[in-house]
Amino acid sequence: MKISSDIIRKKADLTAEKLMNLQAPAVKGEMNSPEGTKVGLYSRDFGIWEWDWPQGVGLLGLSRLNDYYKDGRYLDFLKNWYEINMKKGLPSRNINTTAPLLPMTGLLRELWAQEHEELSFSWAEWLMNELPRTKEDGFQHVTSAVAGGHDVTLNDGELWVDTLFMAVLFLNKMGIKYRNEAWIQEAWYQALIHIKYLYEKEAGLFYHGWSFIENSNFGKVFWCRGNSWFTCGIMELLNINRNFIPTGLKNYFIQTYKAQSSALRELQDESGLWHTVLDDETSYLETSGSAGIAAGLLNGLRQGILDDSYLPCAEKAIMGICDSITEDGTVENVSAGTAMGWNREHYKNIITAPMAYGQALALLALVEALNYFNP
């Protein structure tokens, strides 16, 4: 590897420190964006102290670095985060606000408080019995409203690839942890229906979403971060299940992952990153999706699912990610919150700004690199 483990650890430490102190930009004009209309400004997405998907992914990255060091150095921050947010009061239950529960479920022993376990159980039951469903019983991608609080945006009849990472992984982990067969089977089914409607077999890539009402994949755009939710997320799901998953289903997930990985390798930029619209070189290079892809590829290499021919691709991705981390630990070139788009321009015009999930996905990739190259 052309970059040392010491440099990767240094970058990871800086990224984690920045994550724990991340605030919204003081002046909106400080955010970089490509030319065109600025979109992606959702106040709930900035900083670390909200309870929503950017912060949930952020906590997962931090918890993985905590696991790597094995000395509990980030545990106090994680405990404090949950305590403060639960005392403050939680927002509406939806797909995106489920995200903080995945790292919390992994930390139940360390956090130990009855209210954490009760929250996890009640939220899993809510996903099973109260979350709106699409046709064919898919998890409808209900999100927090732009204004935040307890209002929601229903996204009626819509499946989004984001759901796999934000909610399905949590339900699956709860099912495995508490031997709840219904939760396990539901998580597997949700992964399958999302592949059915979002995977494009000719390209080997995933569309952002599907509408049962429009009977379409919206703009049929291969969005980088959307694809990374599968690359990284399906490996997380396989790691959670290990020996619980039937061989046929496991092979189906693996073969879909391998086909996507092959397509992604061909689209990688010389910088090591991927474009925010994967097959459009005029779209900007985007770090968060690239990091999610890198984490998924390295996980596949570590598990022996991918062969060594993917190693140069993964190494180059890690170098590109490290180049995107500034001296103060800020992960640059991260696209902001991205609603469903009807054309490529929508994705190309999303602003870039420091985001908790940008910090976190970089951490996931860097920790995977450390586990692979320096176990």
Secondary structure, 3 states (H helix, E strand, C coil): CCCCHHHHHHHHHHHHHHHHCCCCCCCHHHCECCCCCCECCCHHHCCCCCCCHHHHHHHHHHHHHHHHHCCCCCHHHHHHHHHHHHHHCCCCCCCHHHCCHHHHHHCHHHHCCHHHHHHHHHHHHHHHHCCCECHHHCECCCEECCCCCCCEECCCCEEECHHHHHHHHHHHHHHHHCCCHHHHHHHHHHHHHHHHHHEECCCCEECCEEECCCCECCCCCCEHHHHHHHHHHHHHHHHHHHHHCCHHHHHHHHHHHHHHHHHHHHHCCCCCCEECECCCCCCCEEHHHHHHHHHHHHHHHHCCCCCHHHHHHHHHHHHHHHHCECCCCCECCCECCCCCCCCHHHHHCECECCCHHHHHHHHHHHHHHHHHHCC
